[in-house]
Amino acid sequence: MKSSVAGLFALLLPAAAGLAQAPPAPTPAAPAESPGQTMLEADESAMAGRAYSYDPAGRRDPFRSLLTRMENRGGQRPPGIAGISVDDIVVQGIWRTRSGHIAQIRGTDNRSYLLRAGDLLYDGEVTRVAPNEVTFRQNLNDPQSVKPFRDVTKQLNVTVRP
């Protein structure tokens, strides 16, 4: 057993001796740069923005807050009912028809619109129109919220004149 180990060692010794040779010395024409110099150059190019670029590829910007509202995100809203937010609605009246109740609202453009249950708004939909109130389901863009929506009820404030 000792002879087999000695034979194996004798075979590996010349190969290891070949690997242990020193690499050739650098030519005197090209001065060697210090590791600190290369690190400084890399930092300077990164600070100047030359070393890194970010391609979003359709993803959201990771540095923008998720808690910003839809209005602040830019872009124009569509005209009419589809561009009115639930928070901007003022109920002006509720009419009773054969097919059910219809709500008359005032939008942000100071125009009147008629809403029925099922109509879609900018950030929600009309779920119910009752004789004295309108219920909306508002979509939330809040990652901390348990539910992705909230129910908002706006009542018709009737003032009685004496």
C-alpha positions in Angstrom: 0.0 0.0 0.0 2.9 2.3 0.8 4.4 1.7 -2.6 1.1 2.6 -4.4 0.9 5.9 -2.5 4.5 6.7 -3.3 4.0 5.9 -7.0 0.9 8.2 -7.1 2.9 10.9 -5.4 5.8 10.4 -7.9 3.3 10.8 -10.8 1.8 14.0 -9.4 5.0 15.7 -8.3 6.3 16.6 -11.8 2.8 18.0 -12.8 2.6 20.1 -9.7 6.2 21.4 -10.3 5.1 22.6 -13.8 2.2 24.6 -12.3 4.4 26.2 -9.7 6.5 28.0 -12.3 6.4 31.8 -11.9 4.5 33.8 -14.6 6.6 35.9 -16.9 7.6 39.3 -15.7 5.7 42.3 -17.1 7.4 44.1 -19.9 9.1 47.4 -18.9 7.3 49.3 -21.6 3.8 49.0 -20.0 3.7 50.2 -16.4 1.4 48.1 -14.1 -1.6 50.0 -12.7 -2.3 49.7 -9.0 -5.6 48.1 -7.9 -6.6 51.3 -6.2 -6.3 53.3 -9.5 -8.6 50.9 -11.3 -11.2 51.1 -8.5 -11.1 54.9 -8.6 -11.7 54.9 -12.4 -14.6 52.4 -12.0 -16.2 54.6 -9.3 -15.8 57.8 -11.5 -17.4 56.2 -14.5 -20.3 54.9 -12.3 -20.8 58.4 -10.9 -20.9 59.9 -14.4 -23.5 57.4 -15.4 -21.4 55.6 -18.0 -21.2 52.2 -16.2 -24.8 51.4 -15.6 -28.1 51.9 -17.3 -31.6 50.7 -16.3 -34.0 49.4 -18.8 -37.5 49.2 -17.3 -38.9 47.0 -20.1 -42.5 48.0 -19.3 -42.2 47.6 -15.5 -43.1 50.4 -13.0 -40.4 52.7 -11.7 -39.2 51.1 -8.4 -38.5 54.5 -6.9 -42.0 56.0 -7.3 -44.4 55.8 -4.4 -47.1 53.2 -4.6 -49.3 55.4 -2.5 -49.8 58.2 -5.1 -53.3 58.7 -6.3 -54.5 58.0 -9.8 -55.0 61.8 -10.6 -51.3 62.4 -9.9 -50.1 59.8 -12.4 -50.6 62.0 -15.4 -52.4 61.4 -18.6 -55.8 62.7 -19.5 -59.0 61.2 -18.3 -61.6 60.1 -20.9 -64.5 62.5 -21.4 -67.9 62.0 -19.8 -68.9 59.5 -17.1 -65.8 57.3 -17.7 -63.6 60.2 -16.6 -65.3 61.1 -13.3 -63.8 59.9 -10.1 -66.0 58.6 -7.2 -64.6 61.3 -4.9 -65.5 64.1 -7.4 -69.2 63.2 -7.6 -71.9 65.3 -6.1 -75.4 63.8 -6.1 -78.0 66.4 -7.3 -81.1 64.2 -7.6 -82.6 60.8 -7.8 -85.4 59.9 -10.2 -87.7 56.9 -10.0 -88.5 55.3 -13.4 -90.2 52.1 -14.4 -86.8 50.4 -14.8 -85.6 51.5 -11.4 -83.9 54.6 -9.9 -81.5 56.9 -11.8 -79.1 59.3 -10.1 -78.4 62.8 -11.5 -74.9 63.9 -10.6 -72.6 66.8 -11.2 -69.1 66.1 -12.5 -65.9 68.0 -12.3 -66.6 69.7 -15.6 -69.8 71.2 -13.9 -72.1 69.2 -16.2 -74.9 67.0 -15.1 -74.9 63.2 -15.9 -77.3 60.4 -15.3 -76.1 57.2 -13.6 -77.7 53.8 -13.4 -76.5 50.7 -11.4 -73.6 49.1 -13.4 -72.2 52.3 -15.0 -68.4 52.4 -15.0 -66.5 55.4 -13.6 -62.9 56.4 -13.8 -62.0 54.6 -10.5 -65.0 52.4 -9.8 -68.6 51.7 -10.7 -72.1 52.4 -9.5 -73.4 49.4 -7.6 -76.8 50.6 -6.4 -79.1 53.6 -6.8 -81.7 53.7 -3.9 -84.4 56.3 -3.3 -82.2 58.5 -1.2 -78.6 57.4 -1.8 -76.1 56.1 -4.4 -73.6 53.4 -3.6 -70.3 53.2 -5.5 -67.5 50.5 -5.4 -64.2 52.5 -5.7 -61.1 50.6 -6.8 -58.1 51.3 -4.5 -54.5 51.3 -5.6 -53.2 50.8 -2.1 -50.9 47.8 -1.6 -51.4 48.0 2.2 -55.2 47.6 1.9 -56.7 44.2 2.7 -59.5 44.7 0.0 -58.7 46.2 -3.4 -61.9 48.3 -3.2 -64.1 50.2 -0.8 -67.8 50.9 -0.9 -68.8 54.6 -0.9 -72.3 55.8 -0.2 -73.3 59.3 -1.2 -76.7 60.5 0.0 -79.0 63.0 -1.6 -79.3 65.9 0.8 -82.8 67.2 0.5 -83.4 70.6 2.1 -87.0 71.3 3.0 -88.1 74.9 2.7 -90.6 76.1 5.3 
